[in-house]
Amino acid sequence: MFEHLVIFKFNDKITLAKQQEFLAQLLALKDQIPGIIDLTDRSDSGSECDGGNRSYSGIHSWIKGHI
């Protein structure tokens, strides 16, 4: 099993609604791609590093696999 974390930085022109739509589409991949065990939105409502703008978002996933 593999653990994978992806962090996105959105530019200032992307609205919060568009960010949420994008993340919802990514989370929907769990039901579309075999082997994805879990897919979680790890975004917060804003952080000190981005002034509370939620310009950073993240996806945490667990994927079936072996080496």
N, C-alpha and C positions, 0 to 999 in steps of 0.2 A: 504494500500500500504506500502511496506517495502523499505527502502533505504539500500543498502549493498555496502560496500567498501572492496575490497581485495587488499592487497599489496604483491607483490612477490619480493624476493631477489634472483637474479640469481648468480650462482658462476662464477668465472673468466673464466671457460672453455666454457661457453655458448656464442656463437657469437651473434652479434647484429641481424644477419639474422635469427637465430634460435629463438631469443626472439620475433622478429616481427612475425614469423610464429606461434608461440605459442599463442600470443595475438590475431592474426587474427582468429585462431581456436576458441578461447574463445568468441570473438565478434560474430562469426557465430552462436553461440548458440541462439542468439536473434530470429533468424528465425526458429529455430528447437524446442524450448521449449515454449509451450503456457504459458502465464502469465508473461513473461519478457516484460516489457513495454519499457525499454531503457537499453542499455549496452554501456558504453563509455570507451575508453582507456584514462586513466588519467596519462599515463607515460609522462615524459618530456625528453628532449634530453640530460639530464645529470644534476646533481645538485651538489652543494657544498659538500653534505654529502657523495657522492660516487666518488668524483674526476672527475665528468663529464663522467663516464663510462656507464651510464644508467643501472647499475646493479639492480636498483629498478624500478619496474613497478607496475601499479595499474589498476584495473577495478572498475568502479562505475556503479551500477545497480539500477533500480527501478523495483520492482516485485509486481504483483497483489497479494493481500491477505487481510485477515482480521482476527482479533483476536476474 
